[in-house]
Amino acid sequence: MDMQKTVLILAGGKSLRFQYSDKCFISLNNKPLLQHVIDCVSNVADEIIVAARDEKQGEQIRDVIDNKEIRLVFDSVKGFGPLAGILSGFERATYSYALVIGCDMPFVNGRVVDFLFDVAATGYDAVVPRWDNGMVEPLHAVYRREPMLEAIRDAEKTGDKKIFEILSYIKKVEFLSVNQLKVIDPNLKTFMNINTPDELKRSQI
């Protein structure tokens, strides 16, 4: 099913495990992690939004990113974690469905992303991959804009800050087994994120 797609990349996170603070600028194969993610989703997305912490980080992103067509948004709520970036991004999103993804997933698979959108289009407010052990991937998932905005605003009132908790506010959630994605991405590299210098080293070509 064809639909117009927003991709929202969360770039505001700091990394305590790296000596410098912004994870999105960490270089993998001479390219920032954020640029890897943008390159991977550019053929899927009709619109790419990057959620930065503030104007200062936004200026740095503009300086290092090749794709000048990305739209930058900034956290309007402080101390709200990734939800702040999702709130700002979804408030500016043009289309009804958006992939939310972290900037630390440089191997995100465009065909997997397309599949998540296709499943969402069959009538879900969220399509969230789930591992066999029950762990979910809410930062590699597709959401419908309006229900997600409503859920985040409700969570803001109650003080829930974790994205996993937000899922309980959404009515039609499809937890999609990652096994269904192995046909597209046998090693499930799409979910691989870079959290430590060791993981970065192992990911180099």
Helices and strands as residue ranges (DSSP letters): E 5-10, G 23-25, E 27-28, E 31-32, H 33-41, E 47-52, H 55-64, E 71-74, H 82-92, E 97-102, H 110-120, E 126-130, E 140-144, H 145-158, H 163-166, G 167-169, E 173-177, G 178-181, G 189-191, H 197-203
